[in-house]
Every structure is written in C-alpha cells, then in structure tokens.
Amino acid sequence: MDEHGGFGAMLARLLEYRGPGAGEWAAGPEFDGVLAGAEPTEAWLRHLAPLLGLHEADLLILAGRPVPDELAPGDPGAASSVARLVQDAVHLTPERRGEVLRFVRAFPAAPHTGGGEWDWTAGDRSGPGHRLMRMVACRNLARAGTAYVMAVLTPSYLSATTWVGIARGAVELTSRLVTDIATVLGIDPGALAALVGVVLPEPPPAREPEAADGAALLWAARRLSAEQALEAAELAKRLRGANSSYYQVDLPGTRAAQRLRRS
C-alpha cells in the first residue's frame, strides 16, 4: 500500500480515466479482488499488461514488483550507446528513423547480464516518482543518459541529479514531469498520470512523430548488447552526417512549432 492507495487504487483511477469502454481487462474475480485490496499475482499482472497497452515490465514496476531477468535490459554496458542512439536517430527524417529502428529490431536479444545493475533508482519503491524512474531505467538508460534523452525528446532539461531526486522522492513529481516521462516511455500521459495519482491540468498535446519514434527505438534497443548498441549508435550518427555535432533540445516541440509556422 502506498500513499496513493496501492495497486487496486491505481487500476480504479485508470478505469475512471478510460471510462465505460475500458475493455475486457476491467472484469473477472481477480480484478474485483485487486480493486478490493488483494495483491495481484505476477502471472496476472503479466497477462493484464498488454490488455492495458503496457509492457509487462512496466506494469510489474508500477505494482512494486521486481523485474525478472527475461524482461530486464540486456546489458547495462550498452546504456551510454543506447542514449546516443536515440538522441541521434530522432534528428533524422521519418524514413531514416524507420531504417534505424528496423536495424535495431533485426538484432537478436542479448542474454541478460549484470543482474540488477540497470536499476540505479535506489530508494523507497512505493513512491510514484521512484516507479516512473524505474520504468525509464528499464529502457537501459543510466542517470546521465536519462538527462540527455529527456532533454532532446521533451521540454524537461534537467540534470541527472534531479532525475535521481525524482526517483528518491526528494523532487516533486509535477504534471509536467509525468507528461514528459510518459513521452519517453511511449505511454499515454493521461493514463500514466491516472496510474500514479497525478492530476494533469489539461489534456496533453498529441505526441509528435519524433517523440513516438524515439520511445519505440528506446524500447527496441533495451535488450541490445554493448557491441550491438554501439553499432546501432554509429549508424544513426553516420546517417546524420555533418549535422551530428549537436543535439536540438526539445526536438519534437521545435519541429512542431516549425510545422505550425509553415502551415
């Protein structure tokens, strides 16, 4: 049980957010038991995750559970290359981003190494900030990589120390932060806000293509070995050509503004 009422309360808020057409997941004796305060089993959570449109690892983290090795990042040594891969790839054209994503998905998943070294979010696992940052870390983003990718994909240009503070509950989890974390995770911000009990003052804008592709690439790259991630990062940098010497902060927002001015 956490400050926002436990996992049953999370589901109740999500059900309220999604409304009457929530779907088949909002039924059954185990669902009713969890709403009443029963602890869900790992098997049930893993069955429920795709029905909610979530990855299994993400729902286990939201429920405060450990992430099994088969769902964890493949190689913590790949983390720095994964961050550079995403930062470079989102600066490419849609066609080139697709090329990089296909390249990454063609790799076989690396065997899991390093135990729990991917999880840098030490602290109380019951807090919403900690759970969201564990979801980010489960994309094989280390502290610095989190700061870099967040700065490129969202308006949240914050230090690595600040993201650690969010994980530890020392920094307030604002609606802006929830929206931006949802962007990097590739999750509906309204649904994520409901799950962690944060109220969004207004509906977030539609996700820009660069942000959607960045989130998809980040998830696909999480199981790469260090060697595979380096090869993919070098491809993305090579495709950028002469423009690879800089990164645009809040790239999706900048591109959206440019498109608006041209229309």
C-alpha positions in Angstrom: 0.0 0.0 0.0 1.5 3.3 -1.0 0.5 6.9 -0.5 -1.9 6.7 -3.4 -3.8 3.6 -2.2 -2.0 0.6 -3.7 -2.3 -1.1 -7.0 -6.0 -1.6 -6.7 -6.4 2.2 -6.4 -4.2 2.6 -9.5 -6.5 0.4 -11.5 -9.6 2.2 -10.3 -8.1 5.5 -11.4 -7.2 4.1 -14.7 -10.7 2.7 -15.1 -12.2 6.1 -14.3 -9.8 7.8 -16.8 -10.7 5.4 -19.6 -14.4 5.4 -19.0 -17.1 2.8 -19.7 -15.4 1.3 -22.7 -12.3 0.4 -20.7 -12.3 -3.2 -22.2 -12.1 -6.8 -21.1 -9.4 -6.2 -18.5 -12.0 -4.5 -16.2 -13.8 -7.7 -15.3 -13.3 -11.0 -13.5 -13.0 -12.2 -10.0 -9.3 -11.5 -9.7 -9.8 -8.0 -11.0 -12.5 -7.4 -8.4 -10.3 -8.8 -5.7 -7.4 -6.5 -6.6 -9.8 -3.5 -6.6 -10.8 -4.6 -3.1 -7.1 -4.6 -2.0 -5.9 -8.1 -2.8 -2.3 -8.4 -4.0 -2.1 -9.3 -7.7 0.0 -12.3 -8.8 2.9 -11.8 -11.2 1.2 -14.1 -13.7 -2.0 -12.0 -13.6 0.0 -8.7 -14.0 1.8 -10.1 -17.0 -1.5 -11.2 -18.5 -3.1 -7.8 -17.8 -0.2 -5.6 -19.2 -1.0 -6.0 -22.9 -4.7 -5.5 -22.3 -3.8 -2.1 -20.8 -1.5 -1.3 -23.6 1.6 -1.6 -21.4 4.7 -3.6 -21.4 4.9 -6.4 -18.8 8.0 -4.9 -17.2 6.3 -1.5 -16.8 3.2 -3.0 -15.1 5.3 -5.1 -12.7 7.2 -1.9 -11.8 4.0 0.0 -11.2 2.8 -2.8 -9.0 6.1 -2.5 -7.0 7.4 -5.9 -8.2 10.9 -7.0 -9.2 11.5 -7.2 -13.0 12.5 -10.8 -13.9 15.8 -11.2 -15.9 13.9 -12.1 -19.1 12.2 -8.7 -19.1 15.1 -6.6 -17.8 17.6 -4.7 -20.0 20.1 -7.0 -21.7 23.4 -5.4 -21.0 24.0 -2.4 -18.6 27.2 -1.8 -20.5 25.1 -0.7 -23.5 23.4 2.2 -21.7 25.6 5.1 -23.0 25.3 3.9 -26.6 21.5 3.4 -26.3 21.2 7.1 -25.2 23.4 8.3 -28.1 21.5 6.1 -30.5 18.1 7.7 -29.6 19.4 11.2 -29.5 20.9 11.0 -33.0 18.1 8.9 -34.5 15.3 11.3 -33.6 17.1 14.1 -35.6 16.7 12.0 -38.8 13.9 12.1 -41.3 11.0 9.7 -40.7 12.4 7.3 -43.4 15.8 7.3 -41.8 14.3 6.8 -38.3 12.5 3.8 -39.7 15.7 2.4 -41.1 17.5 2.7 -37.8 14.5 1.1 -35.9 14.5 -1.9 -38.4 18.3 -2.2 -37.9 17.9 -2.4 -34.2 15.0 -4.8 -34.3 16.9 -7.2 -36.5 19.5 -7.9 -33.7 18.8 -11.0 -31.6 18.1 -10.1 -28.0 21.3 -10.1 -25.9 21.4 -12.5 -23.0 20.7 -10.6 -19.7 23.9 -9.7 -17.9 24.8 -7.6 -14.8 21.9 -8.7 -12.5 20.1 -5.6 -11.3 22.8 -3.2 -12.2 20.5 -1.4 -14.6 18.3 -0.2 -11.7 20.0 3.0 -10.4 16.8 4.2 -8.7 17.7 3.4 -5.1 15.1 4.4 -2.5 11.6 3.7 -1.4 9.9 1.7 -4.2 6.4 2.7 -3.1 6.7 6.3 -4.3 5.3 7.3 -7.7 8.5 9.1 -8.7 10.5 6.0 -8.0 8.3 3.8 -10.0 8.3 6.1 -13.1 12.1 6.4 -13.0 12.5 2.6 -12.7 10.4 2.4 -15.9 12.9 4.8 -17.5 15.9 2.8 -16.2 14.3 -0.3 -17.5 14.9 1.1 -21.0 18.6 0.8 -20.2 19.0 4.5 -19.6 21.6 5.3 -16.9 21.4 8.6 -14.9 23.3 10.7 -17.5 21.5 9.1 -20.4 18.2 9.8 -18.8 19.0 13.5 -18.6 20.2 13.6 -22.2 17.3 11.7 -23.8 14.7 13.7 -21.7 16.3 17.0 -22.8 16.2 16.0 -26.5 12.7 14.5 -26.5 10.9 16.8 -24.0 10.9 20.3 -22.5 12.4 18.8 -19.3 16.0 19.9 -19.5 17.2 18.7 -16.1 20.4 17.4 -14.6 21.0 13.7 -13.9 21.0 14.6 -10.2 17.5 16.0 -10.5 16.2 12.8 -12.1 17.8 10.8 -9.2 16.0 13.2 -6.8 12.7 12.4 -8.5 13.4 8.7 -8.1 14.1 9.1 -4.4 11.1 11.4 -3.7 13.3 14.4 -3.0 11.9 16.3 -6.1 8.2 16.9 -6.6 6.6 14.8 -9.3 4.8 17.5 -11.2 2.2 17.1 -14.0 4.8 18.4 -16.5 7.3 15.7 -15.4 4.7 13.0 -15.7 3.8 14.1 -19.2 7.4 14.2 -20.3 8.3 10.9 -18.7 5.2 9.4 -20.5 6.6 10.7 -23.8 9.9 8.9 -23.3 8.2 5.8 -22.2 5.7 5.8 -25.1 2.7 5.7 -22.8 -0.5 7.8 -22.9 0.3 10.7 -20.5 -3.3 10.7 -19.2 -3.2 7.0 -18.4 0.2 7.2 -16.7 -1.0 10.2 -14.6 -4.0 8.3 -13.5 -1.9 5.3 -12.5 0.4 7.3 -10.3 -2.2 9.6 -9.0 -1.1 12.9 -10.5 -3.7 15.3 -12.0 -3.0 16.8 -15.4 -4.4 20.3 -15.5 -5.3 20.0 -19.2 -5.1 17.3 -21.9 -1.5 16.9 -23.2 -0.9 17.7 -26.9 -0.7 14.9 -29.4 2.6 13.1 -29.4 4.9 14.3 -32.2 6.4 11.7 -34.6 9.9 12.3 -33.4 8.9 11.5 -29.8 6.8 8.4 -30.8 9.7 7.1 -32.8 12.2 7.8 -30.1 10.2 5.9 -27.5 9.8 3.0 -29.8 13.5 2.9 -30.6 14.4 3.2 -26.9 12.2 0.1 -26.1 13.7 -1.9 -29.0 17.2 -1.1 -28.0 16.9 -2.0 -24.4 17.9 -5.7 -25.0 21.0 -4.9 -27.1 24.5 -5.9 -26.1 27.1 -3.2 -25.7 28.6 -4.1 -29.1 25.1 -4.1 -30.8 24.2 -0.8 -29.3 27.5 0.8 -30.3 26.9 -0.4 -33.9 23.4 1.0 -34.0 24.5 4.3 -32.5 27.3 4.6 -35.1 24.7 4.0 -37.8 22.4 6.8 -36.5 25.3 9.2 -36.2 26.6 8.3 -39.7 23.1 8.9 -41.2 23.0 12.4 -39.6 26.2 13.3 -41.5 27.6 16.8 -40.9 24.7 17.6 -38.5 25.8 15.0 -35.9 27.9 17.6 -34.0 24.9 19.0 -32.0 21.6 17.9 -30.4 18.4 20.0 -30.5 16.8 20.5 -27.1 13.1 19.6 -27.1 13.3 18.5 -30.7 9.6 17.4 -31.1 8.4 20.7 -29.7 10.8 22.6 -32.0 9.7 20.6 -35.0 6.0 21.1 -34.1 6.5 24.8 -33.9 8.2 24.8 -37.3 5.4 22.8 -38.9 2.9 25.2 -37.4 4.7 28.3 -38.8 4.8 26.7 -42.3 1.1 25.8 -42.3 
